[in-house]
């Protein structure tokens, strides 16, 4: 084999290798990019709402409690459990959660709340960054298929066909809001259904959620007095200043 032939053969092999690598590389679904673009840069900076929370055991309602919730996107969120004066709350700052019981703080723990990201936070990141972050959480946004959910057309991301064993996100095909999430891990499964969406300042927001753990209903949430772009000081989300201020008093 001549030197010229060897050179040509090397170029062909190299092209085949890079072609195979590129063919196997995962890229963000065009449909997901379109959904993300609809809300990117348009999501409200703050939200507040009151939540009626139902707790279930063996699919039976065991008790209810009112929660008071507020957030500054993309990384700050706070929940007061019951009467805010009782001092029971959690503050999320990015991937860290600060818990309070009777106004006493416990040791902060790593606890990324994926719902904060999916229900607003991701619209502060560029689409490719969302692809990376959700990919690290097990959602393969390069795969998708179309189906229906509660009588409406839906687009599913995370699998190319119906497969409930995969982590996946279901979006309404027309209005592009999230209607279902499945996060499948090795030893656990979290599933959420989002319903009764309301159009508030041109953005769709869910007002009811059902939460399932390992296929058992464990919690329901119903939102009331949902408001956006309410003035919220960041001090409200600082653990060291817990108890000094509450959005209900503002």
C-alpha positions in Angstrom: 0.0 0.0 0.0 1.4 3.4 -1.0 1.8 6.3 1.3 -1.1 8.1 -0.5 -3.4 5.1 -0.1 -2.5 4.8 3.6 -3.3 8.5 4.0 -6.7 8.1 2.3 -7.5 5.0 4.4 -6.7 6.9 7.6 -9.0 9.8 6.6 -11.8 7.4 5.8 -11.5 5.6 9.1 -11.2 8.9 11.1 -14.4 10.2 9.4 -16.2 7.0 10.2 -15.2 7.1 13.9 -16.2 10.8 14.3 -19.4 10.1 12.4 -20.3 7.3 14.8 -19.5 9.4 17.8 -21.7 12.3 16.5 -24.5 9.9 15.7 -24.5 8.6 19.2 -24.2 12.0 20.9 -27.3 13.1 22.7 -28.7 16.5 21.6 -31.6 18.4 23.1 -34.9 17.6 21.5 -36.2 20.3 19.2 -39.6 20.1 20.8 -38.2 20.7 24.3 -36.2 23.7 23.0 -39.4 25.1 21.7 -41.3 24.6 25.0 -38.4 26.1 27.0 -38.2 29.1 24.6 -41.9 30.0 25.2 -41.2 30.8 28.9 -37.4 31.6 28.9 -36.8 35.1 30.2 -40.5 35.6 30.8 -41.1 33.7 34.1 -42.1 35.8 37.0 -39.3 36.7 39.5 -41.4 35.9 42.6 -44.4 33.9 43.6 -46.5 33.6 46.7 -49.4 31.3 47.5 -51.3 29.5 50.2 -51.4 25.7 49.9 -53.9 23.2 51.3 -51.9 20.0 51.8 -53.4 16.6 52.2 -51.4 13.7 53.6 -52.3 10.1 52.6 -51.6 6.7 54.0 -52.7 3.6 52.1 -54.4 5.9 49.6 -56.6 7.3 52.5 -56.5 11.0 53.6 -55.0 11.0 57.1 -54.7 14.8 57.8 -54.5 18.2 56.2 -52.4 21.3 56.9 -52.2 24.8 55.4 -48.7 25.8 54.1 -47.6 29.3 53.1 -45.1 29.4 50.3 -43.0 32.0 48.6 -40.1 31.9 46.1 -37.6 34.1 44.3 -36.5 32.3 41.1 -34.4 30.6 40.2 -32.9 29.3 43.5 -34.8 30.6 46.6 -37.9 29.1 48.1 -39.6 29.0 51.5 -42.4 26.9 53.0 -44.0 27.7 56.4 -45.9 24.7 57.7 -49.1 25.7 59.5 -49.2 29.0 61.3 -46.0 30.9 60.5 -45.8 32.1 64.1 -45.2 28.5 65.2 -41.8 28.5 63.6 -42.0 25.4 61.5 -40.5 26.0 58.0 -38.0 25.0 55.4 -35.8 27.4 53.3 -34.3 26.2 50.1 -31.2 28.0 48.9 -30.1 26.2 45.7 -29.4 22.6 46.6 -29.4 23.2 50.4 -32.3 23.0 52.7 -32.5 24.7 56.1 -35.2 23.3 58.4 -36.8 25.0 61.4 -38.9 23.4 64.1 -40.4 25.7 66.7 -38.0 28.4 65.3 -35.0 26.3 66.0 -32.7 25.6 63.1 -31.4 22.1 62.4 -28.2 21.3 60.5 -28.5 22.3 56.8 -28.7 19.3 54.4 -28.2 18.8 50.7 -31.7 18.5 49.3 -32.2 19.7 45.7 -35.9 20.2 45.2 -36.4 19.3 41.6 -39.9 20.8 41.5 -38.5 24.3 42.2 -36.4 23.9 39.1 -39.1 22.3 36.9 -41.8 24.7 37.9 -39.9 27.9 37.2 -36.2 27.8 37.9 -35.3 26.2 34.6 -36.7 29.2 32.6 -33.8 31.2 34.0 -31.2 28.9 32.4 -30.5 28.6 28.7 -31.9 25.5 27.1 -28.5 23.7 26.8 -27.9 24.3 30.5 -31.3 22.8 31.3 -30.4 19.8 29.2 -27.2 19.2 31.2 -28.9 19.8 34.6 -31.9 17.6 34.0 -29.7 15.0 32.3 -27.7 14.7 35.5 -31.0 14.0 37.3 -31.8 11.2 34.9 -34.0 12.9 32.3 -32.8 12.2 28.8 -34.2 15.3 26.9 -32.9 14.0 23.6 -35.7 11.4 23.5 -39.4 12.1 23.1 -42.7 10.9 21.8 -46.3 12.2 21.6 -49.4 10.9 23.4 -52.3 12.2 25.4 -52.9 13.1 29.0 -56.4 13.6 30.5 -57.8 14.0 27.0 -55.3 16.5 25.7 -52.3 16.1 23.4 -49.0 15.8 25.3 -45.3 15.6 24.5 -43.2 13.3 26.7 -39.4 13.7 27.2 -37.1 11.1 28.6 -38.0 8.1 26.5 -38.8 7.5 22.9 -41.9 5.3 23.6 -44.2 4.5 26.5 -41.9 3.2 29.2 -42.9 4.0 32.8 -39.5 2.7 34.1 -37.7 5.8 32.8 -37.5 9.3 34.2 -39.7 11.5 32.1 -41.4 14.9 31.8 -44.9 15.3 30.2 -45.9 18.7 28.8 -49.2 19.9 27.4 -48.6 20.0 23.6 -50.6 23.2 23.1 -49.9 25.4 26.1 -46.5 23.9 27.1 -47.1 23.6 30.8 -45.8 20.5 32.8 -48.6 18.0 33.5 -46.6 14.9 34.8 -43.2 14.0 36.1 -41.7 10.6 36.8 -38.3 10.5 38.4 -37.1 6.9 38.6 -34.1 6.1 40.7 -32.5 2.7 41.6 -34.5 2.2 44.8 -37.3 4.8 44.6 -39.8 6.4 42.3 -41.3 9.8 42.5 -44.3 10.8 40.4 -46.2 14.1 40.3 -49.3 15.1 38.4 -49.9 18.8 37.8 -53.4 20.1 37.1 -55.9 22.9 37.0 -53.5 25.3 35.4 -54.3 29.0 35.4 -53.1 31.7 33.1 -51.6 34.4 35.3 -49.8 37.3 33.6 -49.4 35.3 30.4 -47.8 32.4 32.3 -49.5 29.0 33.0 -49.3 27.9 36.7 -50.5 24.7 38.2 -52.9 25.0 41.1 -53.2 21.3 42.0 -50.6 18.6 42.5 -50.8 14.9 43.3 -47.6 13.3 44.6 -46.9 9.5 44.5 -43.9 7.7 46.1 -43.3 4.2 44.8 -46.8 4.2 43.1 -48.6 5.2 46.3 -50.4 8.5 46.7 -48.8 10.3 49.6 -49.7 14.0 49.2 -52.1 16.4 47.5 -51.6 20.1 47.1 -54.2 22.8 46.2 -53.0 26.4 45.7 -55.0 29.5 46.7 -54.2 33.2 46.5 -51.6 32.6 43.9 -49.7 35.8 43.1 -46.7 36.7 41.0 -44.0 39.4 41.1 -44.9 40.2 44.7 -42.1 42.3 46.4 -40.0 39.9 48.4 -36.8 40.8 50.2 -34.0 38.2 49.9 -33.6 38.5 53.7 -36.8 36.5 53.9 -34.8 33.5 52.6 -31.7 33.9 54.8 -31.7 31.3 57.6 -29.8 33.6 60.0 -32.7 36.1 59.7 -35.5 33.6 60.0 -38.5 34.9 62.0 -37.8 38.6 61.3 -40.2 39.0 58.4 -43.0 37.1 56.6 -44.7 37.9 53.3 -48.2 37.5 54.8 -47.4 40.6 56.9 -46.2 42.7 54.0 
